[in-house]
Amino acid sequence: MEKKITVTLVKSTIGCTQKQKDTVKALGLRKIGSSNTVADNACSRGMIKVVSHLVSVVEA
């Protein structure tokens, strides 16, 4: 079975670059406090690394 991680947006994207805003949107996050469960793979880890200062990650 594939591992999953839960990503939660904890800071606003105001003042961030467009790349970071697009990455947050690609992770399925919209508002502060919103969370989404994504597959734990290299692609997701790379996106999380780009916006690590905006999100919190919990292994599900």
Backbone as CSV, one residue per row, in Angstrom:
resi,resn,N_x,N_y,N_z,CA_x,CA_y,CA_z,C_x,C_y,C_z
1,MET,0.836,-1.179,0.000,0.000,0.000,0.000,0.881,1.244,0.000
2,GLU,0.453,2.236,-0.736,1.214,3.463,-0.895,1.140,4.334,0.356
3,LYS,2.281,4.903,0.757,2.300,5.800,1.910,1.628,7.117,1.551
4,LYS,1.022,7.736,2.538,0.345,9.020,2.359,0.884,10.017,3.379
5,ILE,0.872,11.290,3.001,1.217,12.352,3.934,0.139,13.423,3.860
6,THR,-0.111,14.060,4.992,-1.091,15.123,5.064,-0.355,16.455,5.113
7,VAL,-0.689,17.330,4.184,-0.056,18.637,4.080,-1.090,19.690,4.480
8,THR,-0.717,20.609,5.387,-1.610,21.656,5.851,-0.971,23.017,5.619
9,LEU,-1.720,23.949,5.063,-1.233,25.309,4.839,-1.337,26.085,6.150
10,VAL,-0.212,26.583,6.655,-0.209,27.270,7.945,0.140,28.753,7.830
11,LYS,0.658,29.177,6.682,0.966,30.589,6.458,0.383,31.029,5.124
12,SER,0.154,32.325,4.999,-0.426,32.885,3.792,0.578,32.926,2.650
13,THR,0.060,32.907,1.432,0.921,32.999,0.257,1.091,34.442,-0.204
14,ILE,0.548,35.397,0.532,0.728,36.807,0.184,2.208,37.148,0.303
15,GLY,2.754,37.756,-0.719,4.165,38.114,-0.723,5.080,37.022,-1.241
16,CYS,4.517,35.876,-1.584,5.315,34.772,-2.126,5.438,34.926,-3.636
17,THR,6.393,34.209,-4.195,6.559,34.231,-5.644,5.425,33.458,-6.306
18,GLN,5.245,33.687,-7.599,4.184,32.996,-8.327,4.427,31.492,-8.344
19,LYS,5.694,31.075,-8.406,6.015,29.647,-8.398,5.531,29.000,-7.102
20,GLN,5.726,29.687,-5.973,5.292,29.141,-4.692,3.771,29.096,-4.610
21,LYS,3.096,30.113,-5.120,1.628,30.117,-5.120,1.087,28.972,-5.973
22,ASP,1.710,28.743,-7.129,1.282,27.650,-8.004,1.531,26.287,-7.360
23,THR,2.618,26.166,-6.622,2.937,24.911,-5.947,1.919,24.613,-4.858
24,VAL,1.540,25.634,-4.088,0.522,25.452,-3.045,-0.794,25.007,-3.674
25,LYS,-1.149,25.611,-4.796,-2.385,25.239,-5.494,-2.305,23.805,-6.017
26,ALA,-1.132,23.416,-6.523,-0.946,22.058,-7.049,-1.035,21.011,-5.941
27,LEU,-0.683,21.394,-4.718,-0.816,20.481,-3.580,-2.267,20.363,-3.106
28,GLY,-3.157,21.160,-3.676,-4.570,21.084,-3.327,-4.941,21.928,-2.126
29,LEU,-4.142,22.958,-1.836,-4.393,23.813,-0.682,-4.927,25.153,-1.148
30,ARG,-5.873,25.719,-0.397,-6.467,26.994,-0.796,-6.338,28.041,0.302
31,LYS,-6.941,27.804,1.453,-6.938,28.773,2.536,-6.028,28.302,3.660
32,ILE,-5.668,29.228,4.541,-4.887,28.854,5.713,-5.714,27.855,6.532
33,GLY,-5.094,26.782,6.933,-5.782,25.746,7.693,-6.305,24.612,6.832
34,SER,-6.331,24.798,5.518,-6.797,23.715,4.661,-5.725,22.638,4.571
35,SER,-6.152,21.401,4.443,-5.200,20.295,4.375,-5.612,19.333,3.281
36,ASN,-4.651,18.568,2.823,-4.886,17.605,1.761,-3.952,16.423,1.982
37,THR,-4.415,15.243,1.646,-3.598,14.038,1.748,-3.066,13.703,0.364
38,VAL,-1.742,13.595,0.261,-1.098,13.312,-1.019,-0.202,12.093,-0.874
39,ALA,0.154,11.498,-2.000,1.041,10.335,-1.999,2.443,10.767,-1.576
40,ASP,3.116,9.908,-0.835,4.478,10.201,-0.375,5.456,9.679,-1.417
41,ASN,5.752,10.534,-2.410,6.705,10.165,-3.449,7.649,11.334,-3.708
42,ALA,8.575,11.163,-4.598,9.594,12.180,-4.857,8.980,13.477,-5.385
43,CYS,7.965,13.378,-6.189,7.323,14.560,-6.755,6.676,15.405,-5.656
44,SER,5.920,14.764,-4.785,5.266,15.482,-3.692,6.284,16.063,-2.726
45,ARG,7.324,15.306,-2.411,8.372,15.796,-1.509,9.071,17.020,-2.092
46,GLY,9.270,17.035,-3.408,9.890,18.179,-4.053,9.020,19.419,-3.967
47,MET,7.717,19.250,-4.172,6.801,20.385,-4.065,6.751,20.909,-2.634
48,ILE,6.763,19.995,-1.668,6.735,20.408,-0.265,8.014,21.155,0.101
49,LYS,9.130,20.747,-0.468,10.396,21.422,-0.181,10.375,22.869,-0.665
50,VAL,9.713,23.125,-1.798,9.640,24.476,-2.343,8.858,25.409,-1.413
51,VAL,7.831,24.892,-0.752,6.980,25.727,0.115,7.042,25.261,1.566
52,SER,8.187,24.751,1.984,8.309,24.193,3.340,8.052,25.226,4.425
53,HIS,8.282,26.506,4.132,8.061,27.558,5.120,6.582,27.939,5.241
54,LEU,5.738,27.404,4.376,4.314,27.722,4.388,3.426,26.580,4.867
55,VAL,3.949,25.360,4.884,3.130,24.195,5.176,3.699,23.376,6.346
56,SER,2.833,22.564,6.914,3.275,21.567,7.875,2.901,20.201,7.313
57,VAL,3.743,19.206,7.603,3.565,17.875,7.026,3.464,16.850,8.139
58,VAL,2.464,15.966,8.035,2.278,14.874,8.988,2.127,13.594,8.182
59,GLU,2.875,12.561,8.564,2.724,11.282,7.886,1.457,10.615,8.357
60,ALA,0.636,10.208,7.395,-0.671,9.626,7.729,-0.596,8.130,7.828
